[in-house]
């Protein structure tokens, strides 16, 4: 999940956590642009279960065999996007109507906003659409086509209309707003019982606020329902098939779509994938060791530069400096930019600063800034730090922080997964992690609001198990979707080919310059030919260190 100055997704917040999941659906047989099934097995699926074969026998939902044509055949009216920067880029936006509950298509509906950058080539050069998701869950997606187009070769840009979408409940797509005034879950649980109790209470309170406002509607914000939305968009665009580019959470969404609608997919790119079996709490816990390792990497980089940053002359001394800063903030919060960073909020900032190995200098400068602020010196936050502080503290309805986006993130995660609802479970997990994860253990094991979510998932988790061809990109030092997590997706998507990149970053293609990765993605999107085997891209020359 890549971050942007000013606003962030709660999991990319990354999950941009950032940063992003079975069988064909029955609506395919009657939707706009529907193609005939390719096999007798697929025919049987199409005529029996609109929700997917994997859950047909166990899902509590009744099959919805009628009433979806009007969604697939709706007319889209394209116009300028609300965002001036998107409008200036040539991106156009449209509204798409989808059912809140696909098992009750005559019931309430949602209005989703999608975006499009049209293919630059002639009709003969155009291949089709490339749908996208930037991560999260809860990452704003309308700007994703511009980001992707910037990395496409001319021939690939000529071939695809690139489609973005704010997923249901987010941004310009019937947004949820639970009235959450700050991030509850993305807080460190601190060093003492009072801090832990405060964080646990906030998570439980946020869950209650969402339930009080939306009730059983919250069951309909799952990844499976978002995948159904993706297919409605495909049909409304009049396309028989779609290609997919997803990063972070978007890889999970793409895998879910591949499992649910296998006959609808053309080419699939999964950038910075998660293990679909670990999606949810276990994936967040896996980030703890990865972020501790990132801190060690920064410490090794900063130690020989002690004359500049004054953080310590050895890696151990630099780590001790950071750990000491966090401990002291519990007693005396660091005042900077009008905000106060303490044991609960300081790890949030460090978590984001460690994403990219080219940002080690910024990480070191920011720690130095904190130390100076702690000493009473007058300091000004950098532009990036100001954005992180906004995300954490400016969460009102007219502010730039994460309030509404955070509600969307929780709605998706808690409609997909469950978590322990016993605060003591998290306290024990934190204390178990703390010895080896002194900075990030209390952060990545903090109480998850899904534990107190009243509406449990309405469908079983989608089991990802298919041989669909796909190109997967994974960085070895990813602190969001770790390399080990990516190997889990590679195993579940048996037809995938894995391109490994020996760097620390997340969302490689869009966010990290690497000519080998750029070529791999563009070649695959252009020709549809996957590599004959998995391989590793070299680190670009000059990208092994950090910007200073």
C-alpha positions as CSV (number, residue, x, y, z in Angstrom):
1,X,0.0,0.0,0.0
2,X,1.7,3.1,-1.1
3,X,1.3,6.2,1.0
4,X,0.6,9.7,-0.3
5,X,1.1,13.0,1.5
6,X,-2.0,14.1,3.2
7,X,-4.2,10.9,3.1
8,X,-3.6,7.2,3.5
9,X,-5.5,4.0,3.3
10,X,-5.9,2.4,6.7
11,X,-4.1,-0.7,5.8
12,X,-1.6,0.8,3.3
13,X,-2.5,2.1,5.7
14,X,-0.5,0.9,2.0
15,X,-2.2,-2.7,3.1
16,X,-0.5,1.1,-0.6
17,X,-1.7,-2.9,3.9
18,X,-1.0,-1.2,1.4
19,X,-2.1,-3.0,1.0
20,X,-5.9,-6.2,-1.3
21,X,-10.4,-13.8,-2.3
22,X,-15.0,-19.0,-6.1
23,X,-16.4,-20.6,-9.5
24,X,-18.4,-18.9,-12.3
25,X,-21.5,-16.9,-11.4
26,X,-24.9,-17.7,-12.9
27,X,-25.4,-14.1,-13.9
28,X,-22.7,-14.6,-16.5
29,X,-25.0,-16.5,-18.7
30,X,-27.4,-13.7,-19.1
31,X,-25.3,-10.6,-18.6
32,X,-24.2,-8.1,-21.2
33,X,-21.4,-9.5,-23.3
34,X,-21.7,-12.9,-21.7
35,X,-19.8,-15.8,-23.4
36,X,-20.8,-19.4,-23.6
37,X,-19.2,-21.7,-21.0
38,X,-16.1,-23.4,-22.2
39,X,-16.8,-26.8,-20.7
40,X,-19.5,-29.1,-19.5
41,X,-18.3,-28.5,-15.9
42,X,-18.6,-24.7,-16.4
43,X,-22.0,-25.1,-18.0
44,X,-23.2,-26.9,-14.9
45,X,-21.9,-24.1,-12.7
46,X,-23.4,-21.4,-14.7
47,X,-26.9,-22.9,-14.6
48,X,-26.9,-23.6,-10.9
49,X,-25.2,-21.1,-8.7
50,X,-24.6,-17.3,-9.1
51,X,-22.5,-17.1,-6.0
52,X,-19.7,-19.5,-6.9
53,X,-19.2,-23.3,-6.8
54,X,-17.0,-23.4,-3.7
55,X,-19.8,-22.1,-1.4
56,X,-22.8,-23.5,-3.2
57,X,-23.3,-26.2,-0.7
58,X,-22.4,-24.3,2.4
59,X,-23.4,-20.7,1.8
60,X,-26.3,-19.4,3.7
61,X,-27.3,-17.2,0.8
62,X,-30.0,-18.2,-1.6
63,X,-29.1,-18.3,-5.3
64,X,-29.9,-15.2,-7.1
65,X,-30.8,-16.4,-10.6
66,X,-32.9,-13.4,-11.7
67,X,-32.8,-9.7,-11.6
68,X,-29.2,-9.0,-12.4
69,X,-29.6,-8.1,-16.1
70,X,-30.5,-4.5,-15.4
71,X,-27.2,-4.1,-13.6
72,X,-25.1,-5.7,-16.3
73,X,-26.9,-3.9,-19.1
74,X,-27.0,-0.4,-17.6
75,X,-25.9,2.5,-19.6
76,X,-22.8,4.5,-18.3
77,X,-22.7,8.3,-18.7
78,X,-19.1,9.4,-18.7
79,X,-18.1,12.9,-17.7
80,X,-15.2,14.8,-15.9
81,X,-14.1,13.3,-12.6
82,X,-14.7,15.4,-9.5
83,X,-11.0,15.5,-8.7
84,X,-9.5,18.4,-10.8
85,X,-6.2,16.6,-11.2
86,X,-7.9,13.5,-12.6
87,X,-10.1,15.6,-14.9
88,X,-7.0,17.4,-16.2
89,X,-5.3,14.1,-16.9
90,X,-8.0,13.1,-19.3
91,X,-9.5,10.5,-16.9
92,X,-13.3,10.3,-17.2
93,X,-15.6,9.0,-14.5
94,X,-19.1,7.4,-14.4
95,X,-21.5,6.0,-11.9
96,X,-22.4,2.3,-11.8
97,X,-25.4,0.9,-9.9
98,X,-25.0,-2.4,-8.1
99,X,-27.2,-4.3,-5.6
100,X,-26.3,-4.0,-2.0
101,X,-27.1,-7.7,-1.6
102,X,-26.6,-9.9,-4.7
103,X,-28.9,-12.4,-3.3
104,X,-31.7,-9.8,-3.3
105,X,-31.2,-7.8,-6.5
106,X,-34.5,-6.1,-6.2
107,X,-33.5,-4.6,-2.9
108,X,-31.4,-1.6,-2.0
109,X,-28.7,-0.5,-4.4
110,X,-25.3,1.3,-4.1
111,X,-23.8,3.8,-6.5
112,X,-20.2,3.2,-7.4
113,X,-17.8,5.6,-9.2
114,X,-15.4,4.2,-11.7
115,X,-12.8,5.9,-13.8
116,X,-11.3,5.3,-17.2
117,X,-8.3,6.3,-19.3
118,X,-9.1,5.1,-22.8
119,X,-6.7,3.1,-24.9
120,X,-4.5,5.4,-26.9
121,X,-4.4,3.2,-30.0
122,X,-6.6,2.4,-32.9
123,X,-9.5,0.0,-32.8
124,X,-7.2,-2.7,-34.2
125,X,-4.6,-2.1,-31.5
126,X,-7.0,-2.1,-28.6
127,X,-7.3,-5.4,-26.7
128,X,-9.8,-4.5,-24.0
129,X,-10.1,-3.3,-20.4
130,X,-7.7,-3.5,-17.6
131,X,-9.4,-3.3,-14.2
132,X,-7.4,-2.3,-11.2
133,X,-7.3,-2.0,-7.4
134,X,-4.5,0.0,-5.5
135,X,-4.7,-1.9,-2.2
136,X,-6.0,-1.2,1.2
137,X,-8.6,-2.6,1.6
138,X,-10.0,0.9,1.5
139,X,-7.6,2.4,-1.0
140,X,-9.0,5.1,-3.3
141,X,-8.9,3.6,-6.8
142,X,-10.0,6.4,-9.2
143,X,-6.5,7.6,-9.7
144,X,-5.0,4.2,-10.3
145,X,-5.3,4.4,-14.1
146,X,-3.1,7.5,-14.3
147,X,-0.5,5.7,-12.1
148,X,-0.5,2.6,-14.3
149,X,-0.5,4.5,-17.6
150,X,2.7,6.4,-16.5
151,X,4.5,3.0,-16.4
152,X,3.1,1.5,-19.6
153,X,4.9,1.4,-22.9
154,X,3.2,3.1,-25.8
155,X,2.1,-0.3,-27.2
156,X,0.5,-1.4,-24.0
157,X,-1.2,2.0,-23.5
158,X,-2.6,1.6,-27.0
159,X,-4.1,-1.7,-26.1
160,X,-6.0,-1.1,-22.8
161,X,-8.7,1.1,-21.4
162,X,-7.5,1.3,-17.8
163,X,-10.4,1.2,-15.3
164,X,-10.3,2.4,-11.7
165,X,-12.9,2.1,-9.0
166,X,-13.6,3.3,-5.5
167,X,-14.9,0.0,-4.0
168,X,-18.3,0.0,-2.3
169,X,-18.4,2.0,0.9
170,X,-15.4,4.1,0.0
171,X,-14.7,7.6,-1.4
172,X,-17.2,8.4,-4.2
173,X,-18.9,5.0,-4.0
174,X,-21.7,5.3,-1.4
175,X,-19.1,5.9,1.3
176,X,-19.5,4.5,4.8
177,X,-19.0,6.9,7.7
178,X,-19.2,5.3,11.2
179,X,-18.2,8.6,12.9
180,X,-14.8,7.3,13.8
181,X,-12.6,10.2,15.0
182,X,-9.2,8.5,14.9
183,X,-7.5,5.2,14.0
184,X,-8.1,2.7,16.8
185,X,-6.5,-0.4,15.4
186,X,-3.4,1.1,13.9
187,X,-2.0,2.1,17.3
188,X,0.7,0.5,19.4
189,X,-0.7,-1.0,22.6
190,X,2.2,0.5,24.6
191,X,4.1,-0.7,27.7
192,X,1.6,-0.6,30.5
193,X,-1.9,-2.0,31.2
194,X,-3.5,1.4,31.0
195,X,-2.3,2.0,27.4
196,X,-3.4,-1.5,26.3
197,X,-6.8,-1.0,27.9
198,X,-7.2,2.3,26.1
199,X,-6.4,0.8,22.7
200,X,-8.7,-2.2,23.3
201,X,-11.6,-0.1,24.4
202,X,-11.2,2.2,21.3
203,X,-11.3,-0.9,19.0
204,X,-14.5,-2.2,20.7
205,X,-16.1,1.3,20.6
206,X,-15.4,1.7,16.9
207,X,-17.0,-1.6,16.2
208,X,-20.1,-0.6,18.2
209,X,-20.3,2.7,16.4
210,X,-20.3,1.1,12.9
211,X,-22.9,-1.5,14.0
212,X,-25.1,1.2,15.5
213,X,-25.2,3.2,12.3
214,X,-25.3,0.4,9.6
215,X,-26.3,-2.8,11.3
216,X,-26.8,-5.8,9.0
217,X,-25.8,-3.7,6.0
218,X,-22.2,-4.3,7.0
219,X,-22.4,-7.9,5.9
220,X,-22.5,-6.8,2.3
221,X,-19.1,-5.1,2.1
222,X,-17.1,-8.3,1.6
223,X,-14.4,-9.0,-1.0
224,X,-16.7,-11.5,-2.7
225,X,-19.3,-8.7,-3.1
226,X,-16.7,-6.4,-4.4
227,X,-15.6,-9.1,-6.9
228,X,-19.2,-9.2,-8.1
229,X,-19.1,-5.4,-8.5
230,X,-16.0,-5.8,-10.6
231,X,-17.9,-8.2,-12.9
232,X,-20.9,-5.9,-13.1
233,X,-18.5,-3.1,-14.2
234,X,-17.1,-5.5,-16.9
235,X,-20.6,-6.2,-18.2
236,X,-21.7,-2.6,-18.1
237,X,-18.7,-1.7,-20.2
238,X,-19.8,-4.3,-22.8
239,X,-16.7,-6.4,-22.4
240,X,-16.7,-10.2,-22.7
241,X,-13.5,-10.5,-20.7
242,X,-11.4,-8.3,-18.5
243,X,-7.7,-8.1,-17.5
244,X,-6.7,-7.3,-14.0
245,X,-3.9,-5.4,-12.2
246,X,-4.0,-5.5,-8.4
247,X,-1.4,-4.5,-5.8
248,X,-1.4,-5.4,-2.1
249,X,-5.1,-6.1,-1.1
250,X,-5.8,-5.8,-4.8
251,X,-4.0,-9.1,-5.3
252,X,-6.5,-10.8,-3.0
253,X,-9.4,-9.2,-4.7
254,X,-8.0,-10.3,-8.1
255,X,-7.5,-13.9,-6.8
256,X,-11.1,-13.9,-5.5
257,X,-12.4,-12.7,-8.8
258,X,-10.3,-15.3,-10.6
259,X,-11.8,-18.0,-8.5
260,X,-15.4,-16.8,-8.8
261,X,-15.3,-15.8,-12.5
262,X,-12.6,-17.8,-14.2
263,X,-14.2,-17.5,-17.6
264,X,-14.1,-13.7,-17.5
265,X,-10.4,-13.2,-17.1
266,X,-7.8,-12.4,-19.7
267,X,-4.5,-11.3,-18.2
268,X,-3.7,-11.0,-14.5
269,X,-1.0,-9.1,-12.7
270,X,-0.6,-9.5,-9.0
271,X,1.9,-7.0,-7.5
272,X,2.9,-7.5,-3.8
273,X,0.6,-10.4,-3.0
274,X,-0.6,-11.7,0.3
275,X,-1.2,-15.3,1.3
276,X,-4.9,-15.7,0.8
277,X,-5.0,-18.2,3.7
278,X,-3.6,-15.6,6.1
279,X,-5.7,-12.6,4.9
280,X,-6.8,-10.8,8.0
281,X,-5.2,-10.8,11.5
282,X,-2.4,-13.3,10.7
283,X,-1.2,-11.2,7.8
284,X,-1.0,-8.1,10.1
285,X,0.9,-10.1,12.7
286,X,3.4,-11.2,10.0
287,X,4.2,-7.5,9.4
288,X,5.8,-7.2,12.9
289,X,9.0,-9.1,12.2
290,X,9.3,-7.5,8.7
291,X,9.2,-4.0,10.1
292,X,11.7,-4.9,12.9
293,X,14.0,-6.1,10.1
294,X,13.4,-2.8,8.2
295,X,14.5,-0.9,11.3
296,X,17.6,-3.1,11.4
297,X,18.3,-2.2,7.8
298,X,17.9,1.5,8.5
299,X,20.2,1.1,11.5
300,X,22.9,-0.5,9.4
301,X,22.6,2.3,6.9
302,X,22.6,5.1,9.5
303,X,25.5,3.9,11.7
304,X,28.3,4.9,9.3
305,X,26.6,8.2,8.8
306,X,26.5,9.1,12.5
307,X,28.2,12.5,11.8
308,X,25.1,13.5,9.8
309,X,22.2,12.0,11.8
310,X,23.8,11.5,15.2
311,X,21.7,8.3,15.9
312,X,24.6,6.0,16.9
313,X,27.9,4.8,15.6
314,X,26.8,1.1,15.4
315,X,23.6,-0.6,14.2
316,X,22.9,-1.7,17.7
317,X,23.3,1.9,19.0
318,X,20.9,3.2,16.3
319,X,18.3,0.6,17.2
320,X,18.7,1.5,20.9
321,X,18.1,5.2,20.0
322,X,14.8,4.4,18.3
323,X,13.7,2.0,21.0
324,X,14.5,4.5,23.7
325,X,12.6,7.2,21.8
326,X,9.5,5.1,21.8
327,X,9.8,4.2,25.5
328,X,10.3,7.8,26.6
329,X,7.3,8.9,24.5
330,X,5.1,6.9,26.9
331,X,6.0,9.3,29.7
332,X,6.6,12.4,27.7
333,X,4.9,12.6,24.2
334,X,6.9,14.2,21.4
335,X,5.3,17.5,20.4
336,X,5.6,18.3,16.7
337,X,3.5,20.1,14.2
338,X,0.9,20.8,16.8
339,X,0.5,17.0,17.5
340,X,1.7,14.7,20.3
341,X,3.3,11.4,19.4
342,X,3.4,8.8,22.1
343,X,3.8,5.0,22.6
344,X,0.6,4.4,20.7
345,X,1.1,6.7,17.7
346,X,4.8,6.9,17.2
347,X,5.1,3.3,15.9
348,X,2.5,4.2,13.2
349,X,4.9,6.8,11.8
350,X,7.9,4.5,11.9
351,X,5.8,1.7,10.2
352,X,5.3,3.9,7.2
353,X,8.8,5.4,7.0
354,X,10.3,1.9,6.7
355,X,8.5,0.9,3.6
356,X,11.1,1.6,0.9
357,X,14.9,1.1,1.1
358,X,15.4,4.2,-0.9
359,X,13.9,6.2,2.0
360,X,16.4,5.2,4.7
361,X,17.7,8.8,4.7
362,X,14.2,10.2,5.4
363,X,13.7,7.6,8.1
364,X,17.0,8.7,9.8
365,X,16.2,12.4,9.3
366,X,12.8,12.0,10.9
367,X,14.1,10.2,13.9
368,X,16.7,13.0,14.3
369,X,13.8,15.4,14.1
370,X,11.9,13.6,16.9
371,X,15.0,13.6,19.1
372,X,15.4,17.4,18.5
373,X,11.8,18.0,19.3
374,X,12.1,15.8,22.4
375,X,15.0,18.0,23.5
376,X,12.8,21.1,23.2
377,X,14.2,22.4,19.9
378,X,11.9,24.2,17.4
379,X,11.3,21.8,14.5
380,X,9.0,21.6,11.5
381,X,7.7,18.3,10.1
382,X,8.7,17.4,6.6
383,X,6.0,17.2,4.0
384,X,5.7,13.4,4.3
385,X,5.6,13.5,8.1
386,X,2.9,16.2,8.0
387,X,0.9,13.8,5.8
388,X,1.3,11.0,8.3
389,X,0.3,13.3,11.1
390,X,-2.8,14.4,9.1
391,X,-3.7,10.8,8.6
392,X,-3.5,10.0,12.3
393,X,-5.0,13.2,13.8
394,X,-7.0,15.1,11.2
395,X,-9.9,12.7,10.9
396,X,-12.9,15.0,10.9
397,X,-15.5,15.0,8.1
398,X,-13.9,18.0,6.4
399,X,-10.3,17.1,7.1
400,X,-7.7,15.2,5.2
401,X,-7.2,12.2,7.6
402,X,-8.5,8.6,7.5
403,X,-11.8,8.7,9.3
404,X,-14.2,7.7,6.5
405,X,-11.6,5.6,4.7
406,X,-10.9,3.7,7.9
407,X,-14.6,2.8,8.2
408,X,-14.4,1.3,4.8
409,X,-11.3,-0.7,5.6
410,X,-12.9,-2.2,8.7
411,X,-16.1,-2.9,6.9
412,X,-14.3,-5.0,4.2
413,X,-12.0,-6.8,6.6
414,X,-14.7,-7.6,9.1
415,X,-17.1,-8.8,6.4
416,X,-14.3,-11.1,5.2
417,X,-12.7,-12.4,8.4
418,X,-13.2,-12.8,12.1
419,X,-10.8,-12.1,15.0
420,X,-10.7,-12.8,18.7
421,X,-13.1,-10.7,20.7
422,X,-11.2,-11.3,24.0
423,X,-8.9,-8.4,24.9
424,X,-6.7,-10.7,26.9
425,X,-5.9,-12.7,23.8
426,X,-4.3,-9.7,22.2
427,X,-2.4,-8.8,25.4
428,X,-0.9,-12.2,25.5
429,X,0.0,-12.0,21.8
430,X,1.7,-8.7,22.4
431,X,3.8,-9.9,25.3
432,X,4.8,-13.0,23.4
433,X,6.0,-10.8,20.4
434,X,7.6,-8.0,22.5
435,X,11.0,-9.6,23.2
436,X,11.8,-10.0,19.5
437,X,9.6,-7.1,18.3
438,X,10.2,-4.3,20.8
439,X,9.0,-1.5,18.5
440,X,6.3,-3.2,16.3
441,X,5.1,-6.1,18.4
442,X,2.6,-4.0,20.3
443,X,1.6,-2.4,17.0
444,X,1.0,-5.4,14.8
445,X,-0.7,-7.4,17.5
446,X,-3.0,-4.7,18.8
447,X,-6.8,-5.5,19.3
448,X,-8.6,-5.7,16.0
449,X,-12.1,-4.2,15.8
450,X,-13.4,-7.2,13.9
451,X,-13.2,-9.1,17.2
452,X,-16.1,-6.9,18.4
453,X,-17.9,-6.7,15.0
454,X,-21.5,-7.8,15.5
455,X,-22.1,-8.8,11.8
456,X,-20.1,-11.9,11.1
457,X,-19.1,-12.8,7.5
458,X,-22.2,-13.8,5.5
459,X,-20.2,-16.3,3.4
460,X,-17.3,-18.7,3.9
461,X,-13.9,-17.4,3.0
462,X,-13.1,-18.0,-0.6
463,X,-10.5,-20.8,-1.1
464,X,-8.0,-19.7,-3.7
465,X,-7.0,-22.8,-5.6
466,X,-6.7,-22.6,-9.4
467,X,-4.3,-22.8,-12.3
468,X,-5.2,-19.5,-13.9
469,X,-2.1,-18.0,-15.7
470,X,-0.9,-14.9,-13.8
471,X,2.2,-12.8,-13.4
472,X,3.2,-12.1,-9.8
473,X,5.7,-9.5,-8.6
474,X,7.1,-9.8,-5.1
475,X,9.8,-7.8,-3.2
476,X,12.0,-9.8,-0.8
477,X,11.9,-7.0,1.8
478,X,8.2,-6.1,1.6
479,X,7.1,-4.9,5.1
480,X,3.3,-5.1,4.2
481,X,2.8,-8.3,2.2
482,X,6.0,-10.1,3.1
483,X,7.8,-12.3,0.7
484,X,6.7,-15.4,2.6
485,X,3.1,-14.2,2.2
486,X,3.6,-13.8,-1.5
487,X,4.8,-17.4,-1.8
488,X,1.5,-18.4,-0.3
489,X,-0.4,-16.7,-3.1
490,X,2.0,-18.2,-5.7
491,X,1.2,-21.6,-4.3
492,X,-2.6,-21.0,-4.4
493,X,-2.5,-19.5,-7.9
494,X,-0.7,-22.5,-9.4
495,X,-0.6,-21.1,-12.9
496,X,1.3,-18.0,-11.8
497,X,4.9,-17.2,-12.6
498,X,6.8,-15.3,-9.8
499,X,9.2,-12.4,-10.5
500,X,11.2,-11.7,-7.3
501,X,12.8,-8.3,-6.7
502,X,15.6,-8.2,-4.0
503,X,14.6,-4.8,-2.6
504,X,12.5,-3.5,0.4
505,X,9.4,-1.9,-1.1
506,X,5.7,-2.5,-1.5
507,X,3.7,-2.1,-4.8
508,X,6.7,-2.5,-7.0
509,X,5.6,-1.7,-10.5
510,X,3.9,1.6,-9.7
511,X,6.1,2.7,-6.8
512,X,9.7,1.5,-7.3
513,X,11.9,2.0,-10.4
514,X,13.1,-1.3,-11.7
515,X,13.6,-1.8,-15.4
516,X,13.4,-5.5,-15.2
517,X,10.0,-5.4,-13.5
518,X,8.7,-2.8,-15.9
519,X,9.6,-5.0,-18.8
520,X,8.1,-8.1,-17.3
521,X,4.7,-6.4,-16.7
522,X,4.6,-4.6,-20.0
523,X,5.7,-7.6,-22.0
524,X,3.0,-9.8,-20.4
525,X,0.2,-7.3,-20.8
526,X,1.2,-6.9,-24.5
527,X,1.7,-10.5,-25.5
528,X,0.0,-12.6,-22.8
529,X,3.1,-14.8,-22.6
530,X,4.3,-15.6,-19.2
531,X,7.9,-16.4,-18.4
532,X,8.9,-20.0,-18.8
533,X,9.8,-20.1,-15.1
534,X,10.1,-18.0,-12.0
535,X,13.1,-15.7,-11.9
536,X,14.7,-12.8,-10.0
537,X,15.2,-9.3,-11.3
538,X,18.4,-7.5,-10.4
539,X,18.3,-4.4,-8.4
540,X,18.6,-1.4,-10.7
541,X,22.1,0.2,-10.6
542,X,22.1,3.2,-8.2
543,X,19.0,1.9,-6.3
544,X,20.9,-0.2,-3.7
545,X,21.2,2.7,-1.3
546,X,19.0,5.5,-0.1
547,X,18.3,9.0,-1.3
548,X,20.3,11.4,0.9
